[in-house]
């Protein structure tokens, strides 16, 4: 084998290793999801107005889902597509608030519930 052939083979090997590493680093559920939302809880306070606003797309990157509901919510998507996070939100009138994002991604569909005891919505999104 000539020196040139060895370098070509080595270059191809390194290139393939890099490509495989990059595909493994990307999560199985990665992508942008868009769709419909449905109000599930609303106490008609000003704080609940965010439930009526148009939904921004949900982005999953490296199997981490990020969504904002007054506070940033971030959860790792498990191998079965489920995710869940609870976070302290804004307390109002002495009441503590917990905000959650819980759901599942399956077959390019994201179904999730987001919000708290005062305001909430259900997301039915598809991968675009």
JOKA-V50706 format. One record per residue. N is the residue number from 1. BURIAL is b if it has 24 or more other C-alpha atoms within 12 Angstrom, else e. D_FIRST is the distance of its C-alpha to the first C-alpha in Angstrom with 1 decimal. Layout:
n,burial,d_first
N,BURIAL,D_FIRST
N,BURIAL,D_FIRST
//
This chain:
n,burial,d_first
1,e,0.0
2,e,3.8
3,e,6.6
4,e,8.3
5,e,6.4
6,e,6.9
7,e,10.3
8,e,11.1
9,e,10.5
10,e,12.5
11,e,15.1
12,e,15.7
13,e,16.1
14,e,18.6
15,e,20.3
16,e,20.9
17,e,22.1
18,e,24.5
19,e,25.8
20,e,26.5
21,e,28.2
22,e,30.4
23,e,31.4
24,e,32.4
25,e,34.4
26,e,36.4
27,e,39.2
28,e,39.9
29,b,43.3
30,b,42.3
31,b,44.0
32,b,47.4
33,b,50.4
34,e,53.6
35,e,56.7
36,b,60.3
37,b,62.3
38,b,65.5
39,b,68.0
40,e,68.8
41,e,71.0
42,e,73.1
43,e,76.0
44,e,76.7
45,e,76.1
46,e,74.6
47,b,71.6
48,e,70.9
49,e,70.6
50,b,66.8
51,b,66.8
52,b,68.1
53,e,65.6
54,e,62.7
55,b,59.7
56,e,56.7
57,b,53.4
58,b,51.9
59,b,48.3
60,b,46.1
61,e,43.0
62,e,40.7
63,b,43.2
64,b,46.1
65,b,49.1
66,b,51.3
67,b,54.8
68,b,57.9
69,b,61.4
70,b,63.4
71,b,60.8
72,e,57.0
73,b,55.8
74,b,52.3
75,b,51.0
76,b,47.7
77,b,47.2
78,e,46.7
79,e,44.3
80,e,47.3
81,b,48.0
82,b,51.1
83,b,52.0
84,b,55.1
85,b,56.4
86,e,59.9
87,b,60.9
88,e,64.2
89,b,65.4
90,e,68.4
91,e,71.6
92,e,74.7
93,e,78.4
94,e,77.5
95,e,75.4
96,e,71.8
97,e,69.2
98,b,66.0
99,b,63.5
100,b,61.0
101,b,58.1
102,b,57.3
103,b,55.6
104,b,52.7
105,b,49.9
106,b,49.1
107,e,47.5
108,e,47.6
109,b,51.2
110,b,52.6
111,b,56.0
112,b,57.5
113,b,60.8
114,b,61.3
115,b,64.3
116,b,67.0
117,e,70.5
118,b,72.0
119,b,69.6
120,b,66.7
121,b,64.7
122,b,62.4
123,b,59.2
124,b,57.8
125,b,54.6
126,b,51.7
127,e,48.2
128,e,47.9
//
